[in-house]
Amino acid sequence: MPAVVAVLAQVRESGHAAADVFAGTPYARLMRYDHIPARTVRFWAWLDSAVTWMLALPPLAPQFIATLYWLNGLLGGNPVAPTFEPIHLLFVCLTGALVSVWVVARLLHPVGLFAVIDGWARLYVALVLVWFIVGLGGPPVLWLFVFTEGAGTVAQLRAAYRSRGPA
């Protein structure tokens, strides 16, 4: 995949449409999203970074969770975070680290395909959050994340699947 990203960067710099350069090659399918602006990919990566870096760092993860529950209290829910065992915090930090790596990938190589992948992943995350809130009685503060995940889904998939106009 790094070779593909390097070639994409060269194509962008050349001013040629990547879809034209790769027509008839195995990479042609990847290029159907080259019209998505890099700023769209980077915007949603930066937004993710606002949360995930705190979750990735073991000393900050419990503080972030406590802040979420404080906000939850302002929304009428329980303001006190449950006690997390070390194994729970391990998975919080691992998840934060994995998402942080995904953030870095999108910031360094803001290609359209990454927007499509991120858009569909956000839809899945939003649906899982709704299931936890509605089905399992999760904290209402999670609706804020459903909103941001939904906004990211709509923005990125709309950019990906919009008509490119006449060829």
C-alpha positions as CSV (number, residue, x, y, z in Angstrom):
1,M,0.0,0.0,0.0
2,P,2.8,2.5,0.6
3,A,3.8,2.2,-3.1
4,V,0.3,3.1,-4.1
5,V,0.2,6.1,-1.9
6,A,3.6,7.3,-3.3
7,V,2.3,6.9,-6.8
8,L,-0.9,8.8,-5.9
9,A,1.2,11.7,-4.6
10,Q,3.1,11.8,-7.9
11,V,0.0,11.7,-10.0
12,R,-1.5,14.6,-7.9
13,E,1.6,16.7,-8.4
14,S,1.6,16.0,-12.2
15,G,-1.9,17.5,-12.6
16,H,-3.2,14.4,-14.5
17,A,-6.3,12.7,-13.4
18,A,-5.3,9.5,-11.5
19,A,-8.2,7.6,-13.1
20,D,-6.7,8.3,-16.5
21,V,-3.2,7.4,-15.5
22,F,-4.3,4.1,-14.0
23,A,-6.9,3.1,-16.5
24,G,-6.7,-0.6,-17.3
25,T,-4.5,-1.4,-14.3
26,P,-5.4,-3.1,-11.0
27,Y,-5.2,0.4,-9.3
28,A,-8.0,1.9,-11.5
29,R,-10.7,0.9,-8.9
30,L,-8.9,2.8,-6.2
31,M,-8.8,6.0,-8.3
32,R,-12.6,6.4,-8.5
33,Y,-12.4,8.5,-5.3
34,D,-9.5,10.7,-6.3
35,H,-11.9,13.7,-6.6
36,I,-12.3,13.8,-2.8
37,P,-10.4,16.9,-1.5
38,A,-7.5,16.2,0.8
39,R,-9.0,18.8,3.2
40,T,-12.1,16.6,3.7
41,V,-10.0,13.7,4.7
42,R,-7.7,15.8,6.9
43,F,-10.6,17.6,8.6
44,W,-12.2,14.4,9.9
45,A,-8.8,13.0,10.9
46,W,-8.1,16.2,13.0
47,L,-11.5,15.9,14.6
48,D,-10.7,12.3,15.6
49,S,-7.4,13.3,17.0
50,A,-9.1,15.7,19.4
51,V,-10.4,12.6,21.3
52,T,-8.2,9.7,20.5
53,W,-4.9,11.0,21.6
54,M,-6.3,11.2,25.2
55,L,-7.6,7.7,25.0
56,A,-4.3,6.3,23.8
57,L,-2.4,7.7,26.8
58,P,-2.9,5.6,29.9
59,P,-2.6,8.5,32.4
60,L,-5.2,10.6,30.4
61,A,-7.7,7.9,29.5
62,P,-9.4,7.8,33.0
63,Q,-9.5,11.6,33.1
64,F,-11.2,11.7,29.7
65,I,-13.8,9.1,30.8
66,A,-14.4,11.1,34.0
67,T,-15.0,14.2,31.9
68,L,-17.4,12.3,29.7
69,Y,-19.4,11.3,32.7
70,W,-19.3,14.8,34.1
71,L,-20.9,15.9,30.8
72,N,-23.3,13.0,31.1
73,G,-24.4,14.4,34.4
74,L,-25.1,17.8,32.8
75,L,-27.4,15.9,30.3
76,G,-29.3,14.3,33.2
77,G,-27.5,11.1,33.3
78,N,-25.1,9.6,35.9
79,P,-22.2,12.0,36.5
80,V,-19.9,9.3,38.1
81,A,-17.8,7.1,35.9
82,P,-17.9,3.4,36.8
83,T,-14.7,1.9,38.2
84,F,-12.6,0.5,35.4
85,E,-10.4,-2.6,36.0
86,P,-7.0,-2.6,34.4
87,I,-8.2,-4.8,31.6
88,H,-10.9,-2.3,30.7
89,L,-8.4,0.6,30.6
90,L,-6.1,-1.6,28.5
91,F,-8.8,-1.9,25.8
92,V,-9.6,1.8,26.0
93,C,-5.9,2.7,25.4
94,L,-5.5,0.1,22.7
95,T,-8.5,1.4,20.9
96,G,-7.3,5.0,21.3
97,A,-3.9,3.9,19.9
98,L,-5.4,2.1,16.9
99,V,-7.6,5.1,16.0
100,S,-4.6,7.4,16.5
101,V,-2.6,5.4,13.9
102,W,-5.6,5.7,11.5
103,V,-5.6,9.5,12.2
104,V,-1.9,9.7,11.3
105,A,-2.4,7.7,8.1
106,R,-5.1,10.1,6.9
107,L,-3.1,13.2,7.9
108,L,0.0,12.0,6.1
109,H,-1.8,10.5,3.0
110,P,-5.2,12.2,2.6
111,V,-6.4,10.1,-0.3
112,G,-10.0,9.7,-1.3
113,L,-10.1,6.0,-0.6
114,F,-9.4,6.7,3.0
115,A,-12.4,9.0,3.2
116,V,-14.6,6.2,1.9
117,I,-13.2,3.7,4.4
118,D,-13.6,6.1,7.2
119,G,-17.1,7.1,6.2
120,W,-18.4,3.5,6.2
121,A,-16.5,2.8,9.5
122,R,-18.2,5.8,11.1
123,L,-21.6,4.5,10.0
124,Y,-20.8,1.3,11.8
125,V,-19.6,3.1,14.9
126,A,-22.7,5.3,15.0
127,L,-24.9,2.2,14.8
128,V,-23.0,0.4,17.5
129,L,-23.3,3.5,19.7
130,V,-27.0,3.7,19.2
131,W,-27.3,0.0,20.1
132,F,-25.4,0.6,23.3
133,I,-27.4,3.7,24.2
134,V,-30.9,2.4,23.3
135,G,-30.5,-1.3,23.8
136,L,-28.2,-1.5,26.8
137,G,-29.0,1.8,28.6
138,G,-25.6,3.5,27.8
139,P,-24.9,7.0,29.0
140,P,-26.8,9.7,27.1
141,V,-23.5,11.6,26.5
142,L,-22.7,9.1,23.8
143,W,-25.3,10.8,21.6
144,L,-22.7,13.5,21.0
145,F,-20.5,10.8,19.4
146,V,-23.4,9.5,17.4
147,F,-23.9,13.0,16.0
148,T,-20.2,13.4,15.1
149,E,-19.9,9.9,13.6
150,G,-23.1,10.6,11.6
151,A,-21.8,13.9,10.4
152,G,-18.5,12.4,9.3
153,T,-20.4,9.6,7.5
154,V,-22.6,12.0,5.5
155,A,-19.8,14.4,4.7
156,Q,-17.3,11.9,3.5
157,L,-19.6,9.5,1.7
158,R,-21.4,12.4,0.1
159,A,-18.1,13.7,-1.2
160,A,-17.2,10.2,-2.4
161,Y,-20.4,9.3,-4.2
162,R,-21.4,12.7,-5.6
163,S,-21.5,13.1,-9.3
164,R,-18.2,14.3,-10.8
165,G,-20.0,16.1,-13.5
166,P,-19.5,15.7,-17.3
167,A,-16.3,13.9,-18.2
